[in-house]
Amino acid sequence: MTVLSLFPTRVYTAKLQASGWEAFNGRLLRECEQYRADDVAGRAWSKGRYPGGYTSYGSLNRMHTLSPTFAKLGKKLQRHVLAYARTLEYDLEGRDLSMTDCWINMMPRGVTHGLHLHPLATISGTYYVRTPRGVPGLKLEDPRLDRYMAAPPRTANAQPENQPWVTMPVAAGTVLLFESWLRHEVPPNPVPAERVSISFNFNWF
């Protein structure tokens, strides 16, 4: 008997760098807090679309072009994105895979980010700046879910690759990458401490 695993959904996770990430995250966190304080348009946008939290997605969504610290983050992320692209066996000949969007997410208690994907991008991901104990991970949805039809439910101890949803744990200093068509969400933050992350898109031009 032969059983093949075809059409895998690959998700990449790694430490941004081996050392020094704590100090780097400190600089990022200070800038995130300052931008939130200054970004009147972003706070207004978040009020209706990110209730209780703050995201710069609707106002300052190219942070790598505004801040040297975020530009440095983009350069650090580039090697991870290229390593991930190699595992996907992308043929990138003649074009660059480069950061097009980069924005801040700050999620106090009760804030959630509903199910979505990132259209018109190639690789998306998140870098985690602050993840206090108990904050939610990133919940990923099986892209075949709407085609399951009469499939029985999976057993409670099914392998992750056979589950319809998988929640990836998150930790400060860690980068998580996925192909931009993969739907994902962040469940409500159940703890008083604030979850802070930086999301981004890389596109193939």
C-alpha positions as a Markdown table, in Angstrom:
| # | Residue | x | y | z |
|---|---|---|---|---|
| 1 | Met | 0.0 | 0.0 | 0.0 |
| 2 | Thr | 1.2 | 3.5 | -0.8 |
| 3 | Val | -0.2 | 6.7 | 0.7 |
| 4 | Leu | 1.1 | 10.0 | -0.6 |
| 5 | Ser | 0.9 | 13.4 | 1.0 |
| 6 | Leu | 0.2 | 15.8 | -1.9 |
| 7 | Phe | -0.4 | 19.6 | -2.1 |
| 8 | Pro | 1.1 | 20.4 | 1.3 |
| 9 | Thr | 0.6 | 23.8 | 3.0 |
| 10 | Arg | 3.9 | 24.8 | 4.3 |
| 11 | Val | 4.3 | 27.2 | 7.2 |
| 12 | Tyr | 7.7 | 28.6 | 8.3 |
| 13 | Thr | 8.8 | 29.6 | 11.8 |
| 14 | Ala | 12.2 | 30.6 | 13.1 |
| 15 | Lys | 13.9 | 33.0 | 15.5 |
| 16 | Leu | 14.6 | 36.3 | 13.7 |
| 17 | Gln | 18.3 | 36.1 | 14.9 |
| 18 | Ala | 20.3 | 34.0 | 17.3 |
| 19 | Ser | 21.0 | 36.8 | 19.8 |
| 20 | Gly | 20.3 | 40.5 | 20.4 |
| 21 | Trp | 16.6 | 40.2 | 19.5 |
| 22 | Glu | 15.5 | 41.4 | 22.9 |
| 23 | Ala | 17.2 | 44.8 | 22.5 |
| 24 | Phe | 15.9 | 45.0 | 19.0 |
| 25 | Asn | 12.4 | 44.3 | 20.1 |
| 26 | Gly | 12.7 | 47.0 | 22.7 |
| 27 | Arg | 13.4 | 49.5 | 20.0 |
| 28 | Leu | 10.5 | 48.2 | 17.9 |
| 29 | Leu | 8.1 | 48.3 | 20.9 |
| 30 | Arg | 9.0 | 51.9 | 21.7 |
| 31 | Glu | 8.4 | 52.9 | 18.1 |
| 32 | Cys | 5.1 | 51.0 | 18.0 |
| 33 | Glu | 3.9 | 52.9 | 21.1 |
| 34 | Gln | 5.0 | 56.2 | 19.7 |
| 35 | Tyr | 3.4 | 55.7 | 16.3 |
| 36 | Arg | 0.1 | 54.6 | 18.0 |
| 37 | Ala | 0.2 | 57.9 | 20.1 |
| 38 | Asp | 0.8 | 60.0 | 17.0 |
| 39 | Asp | -1.3 | 58.2 | 14.4 |
| 40 | Val | -4.7 | 59.9 | 14.7 |
| 41 | Ala | -5.9 | 58.5 | 11.4 |
| 42 | Gly | -4.8 | 55.0 | 12.3 |
| 43 | Arg | -6.6 | 55.1 | 15.7 |
| 44 | Ala | -9.8 | 56.3 | 14.0 |
| 45 | Trp | -9.5 | 53.5 | 11.4 |
| 46 | Ser | -8.9 | 51.0 | 14.1 |
| 47 | Lys | -11.9 | 52.1 | 16.1 |
| 48 | Gly | -14.3 | 50.8 | 13.4 |
| 49 | Arg | -12.2 | 47.9 | 12.0 |
| 50 | Tyr | -10.0 | 46.7 | 14.9 |
| 51 | Pro | -12.2 | 47.5 | 18.0 |
| 52 | Gly | -10.3 | 47.9 | 21.2 |
| 53 | Gly | -6.9 | 47.6 | 19.6 |
| 54 | Tyr | -4.6 | 49.5 | 17.2 |
| 55 | Thr | -3.3 | 48.6 | 13.8 |
| 56 | Ser | -1.5 | 50.9 | 11.4 |
| 57 | Tyr | -2.8 | 48.9 | 8.4 |
| 58 | Gly | -5.2 | 51.6 | 7.3 |
| 59 | Ser | -2.8 | 54.5 | 7.7 |
| 60 | Leu | 0.9 | 53.6 | 7.9 |
| 61 | Asn | 1.1 | 50.3 | 6.1 |
| 62 | Arg | 4.7 | 50.8 | 4.7 |
| 63 | Met | 6.5 | 51.1 | 8.0 |
| 64 | His | 9.8 | 49.9 | 6.4 |
| 65 | Thr | 9.8 | 53.1 | 4.4 |
| 66 | Leu | 9.1 | 55.4 | 7.4 |
| 67 | Ser | 11.4 | 54.1 | 10.1 |
| 68 | Pro | 15.1 | 53.0 | 10.0 |
| 69 | Thr | 14.3 | 50.4 | 12.7 |
| 70 | Phe | 11.5 | 48.9 | 10.6 |
| 71 | Ala | 13.7 | 49.0 | 7.5 |
| 72 | Lys | 16.3 | 47.0 | 9.5 |
| 73 | Leu | 13.6 | 44.5 | 10.4 |
| 74 | Gly | 12.7 | 44.2 | 6.7 |
| 75 | Lys | 16.3 | 43.3 | 5.9 |
| 76 | Lys | 16.4 | 40.8 | 8.6 |
| 77 | Leu | 13.2 | 39.2 | 7.4 |
| 78 | Gln | 14.5 | 39.0 | 3.8 |
| 79 | Arg | 16.7 | 36.0 | 4.4 |
| 80 | His | 13.9 | 34.1 | 6.2 |
| 81 | Val | 11.6 | 34.8 | 3.3 |
| 82 | Leu | 14.1 | 33.6 | 0.7 |
| 83 | Ala | 14.8 | 30.5 | 2.8 |
| 84 | Tyr | 11.0 | 29.8 | 2.9 |
| 85 | Ala | 10.8 | 30.4 | -0.9 |
| 86 | Arg | 13.5 | 27.8 | -1.4 |
| 87 | Thr | 11.4 | 25.2 | 0.5 |
| 88 | Leu | 8.5 | 26.0 | -1.7 |
| 89 | Glu | 10.7 | 25.6 | -4.7 |
| 90 | Tyr | 9.6 | 28.9 | -6.2 |
| 91 | Asp | 11.3 | 29.9 | -9.5 |
| 92 | Leu | 12.2 | 33.5 | -8.8 |
| 93 | Glu | 14.5 | 33.9 | -11.8 |
| 94 | Gly | 14.4 | 37.5 | -13.1 |
| 95 | Arg | 12.3 | 39.0 | -10.4 |
| 96 | Asp | 12.7 | 40.1 | -6.8 |
| 97 | Leu | 10.7 | 38.9 | -3.9 |
| 98 | Ser | 10.5 | 42.1 | -1.8 |
| 99 | Met | 8.6 | 43.7 | 1.1 |
| 100 | Thr | 5.6 | 45.7 | -0.1 |
| 101 | Asp | 3.7 | 46.2 | 3.1 |
| 102 | Cys | 4.5 | 46.4 | 6.8 |
| 103 | Trp | 2.2 | 47.4 | 9.6 |
| 104 | Ile | 1.8 | 47.4 | 13.4 |
| 105 | Asn | -0.8 | 45.4 | 15.4 |
| 106 | Met | -1.4 | 46.0 | 19.1 |
| 107 | Met | -4.0 | 43.8 | 20.8 |
| 108 | Pro | -5.1 | 44.5 | 24.4 |
| 109 | Arg | -7.5 | 42.2 | 26.2 |
| 110 | Gly | -10.5 | 41.1 | 24.2 |
| 111 | Val | -9.2 | 42.2 | 20.8 |
| 112 | Thr | -9.5 | 39.8 | 18.0 |
| 113 | His | -8.5 | 39.7 | 14.3 |
| 114 | Gly | -11.1 | 37.9 | 12.2 |
| 115 | Leu | -10.5 | 35.3 | 9.5 |
| 116 | His | -8.8 | 36.7 | 6.4 |
| 117 | Leu | -6.1 | 36.3 | 3.8 |
| 118 | His | -3.7 | 38.7 | 2.0 |
| 119 | Pro | -4.8 | 39.2 | -1.6 |
| 120 | Leu | -2.3 | 40.4 | -4.2 |
| 121 | Ala | 0.7 | 39.3 | -2.1 |
| 122 | Thr | 3.0 | 36.2 | -2.4 |
| 123 | Ile | 4.3 | 35.5 | 1.1 |
| 124 | Ser | 2.9 | 37.0 | 4.2 |
| 125 | Gly | 3.9 | 36.8 | 7.8 |
| 126 | Thr | 4.2 | 38.3 | 11.3 |
| 127 | Tyr | 7.1 | 39.1 | 13.5 |
| 128 | Tyr | 6.3 | 39.0 | 17.3 |
| 129 | Val | 7.5 | 41.9 | 19.4 |
| 130 | Arg | 5.7 | 41.2 | 22.7 |
| 131 | Thr | 3.8 | 38.0 | 23.6 |
| 132 | Pro | 2.9 | 37.8 | 27.3 |
| 133 | Arg | 2.0 | 34.4 | 28.7 |
| 134 | Gly | -1.5 | 33.3 | 27.6 |
| 135 | Val | -1.9 | 35.5 | 24.5 |
| 136 | Pro | -3.4 | 33.7 | 21.5 |
| 137 | Gly | -1.4 | 32.1 | 18.7 |
| 138 | Leu | -2.1 | 32.4 | 15.0 |
| 139 | Lys | -5.0 | 30.1 | 13.9 |
| 140 | Leu | -4.6 | 28.7 | 10.4 |
| 141 | Glu | -7.5 | 27.2 | 8.3 |
| 142 | Asp | -7.2 | 24.2 | 6.0 |
| 143 | Pro | -7.6 | 25.8 | 2.5 |
| 144 | Arg | -9.7 | 22.8 | 1.4 |
| 145 | Leu | -12.3 | 23.2 | 4.1 |
| 146 | Asp | -15.1 | 24.3 | 1.7 |
| 147 | Arg | -14.6 | 21.1 | -0.3 |
| 148 | Tyr | -14.8 | 18.6 | 2.5 |
| 149 | Met | -18.5 | 17.9 | 1.7 |
| 150 | Ala | -19.4 | 14.6 | 3.5 |
| 151 | Ala | -16.1 | 14.1 | 5.2 |
| 152 | Pro | -16.4 | 12.8 | 8.8 |
| 153 | Pro | -14.9 | 14.8 | 11.6 |
| 154 | Arg | -11.3 | 14.2 | 12.5 |
| 155 | Thr | -10.3 | 12.4 | 15.7 |
| 156 | Ala | -9.3 | 14.6 | 18.6 |
| 157 | Asn | -5.7 | 13.4 | 18.5 |
| 158 | Ala | -5.3 | 13.6 | 14.7 |
| 159 | Gln | -1.9 | 14.8 | 13.3 |
| 160 | Pro | -1.7 | 18.5 | 12.7 |
| 161 | Glu | -1.6 | 18.0 | 8.9 |
| 162 | Asn | -5.0 | 16.3 | 9.1 |
| 163 | Gln | -6.7 | 18.9 | 11.3 |
| 164 | Pro | -9.1 | 21.5 | 9.7 |
| 165 | Trp | -7.6 | 24.2 | 11.9 |
| 166 | Val | -4.1 | 24.5 | 13.5 |
| 167 | Thr | -3.1 | 27.2 | 16.0 |
| 168 | Met | 0.5 | 28.1 | 15.8 |
| 169 | Pro | 2.0 | 29.2 | 19.1 |
| 170 | Val | 3.8 | 32.6 | 19.0 |
| 171 | Ala | 6.8 | 33.9 | 20.9 |
| 172 | Ala | 8.6 | 37.2 | 21.0 |
| 173 | Gly | 11.6 | 37.2 | 18.7 |
| 174 | Thr | 10.0 | 34.7 | 16.3 |
| 175 | Val | 9.0 | 35.2 | 12.7 |
| 176 | Leu | 6.1 | 33.2 | 11.1 |
| 177 | Leu | 5.6 | 33.0 | 7.3 |
| 178 | Phe | 2.9 | 31.5 | 5.1 |
| 179 | Glu | 1.7 | 31.8 | 1.6 |
| 180 | Ser | -0.6 | 34.7 | 1.3 |
| 181 | Trp | -3.7 | 32.7 | 0.1 |
| 182 | Leu | -3.8 | 30.9 | 3.5 |
| 183 | Arg | -6.7 | 32.1 | 5.6 |
| 184 | His | -5.9 | 32.9 | 9.2 |
| 185 | Glu | -7.1 | 34.7 | 12.3 |
| 186 | Val | -6.1 | 35.7 | 15.8 |
| 187 | Pro | -8.6 | 34.6 | 18.5 |
| 188 | Pro | -9.6 | 37.1 | 21.2 |
| 189 | Asn | -6.8 | 38.0 | 23.6 |
| 190 | Pro | -7.8 | 36.5 | 27.0 |
| 191 | Val | -5.1 | 38.2 | 29.2 |
| 192 | Pro | -4.8 | 41.8 | 30.4 |
| 193 | Ala | -1.3 | 42.2 | 28.8 |
| 194 | Glu | -1.0 | 43.5 | 25.3 |
| 195 | Arg | 0.0 | 41.4 | 22.3 |
| 196 | Val | 2.3 | 43.4 | 19.9 |
| 197 | Ser | 3.3 | 42.2 | 16.4 |
| 198 | Ile | 4.3 | 43.5 | 13.1 |
| 199 | Ser | 2.7 | 42.0 | 10.0 |
| 200 | Phe | 4.0 | 42.2 | 6.4 |
| 201 | Asn | 3.7 | 41.1 | 2.8 |
| 202 | Phe | 6.4 | 40.2 | 0.3 |
| 203 | Asn | 5.5 | 40.3 | -3.4 |
| 204 | Trp | 7.0 | 38.9 | -6.5 |
| 205 | Phe | 7.4 | 41.7 | -9.2 |
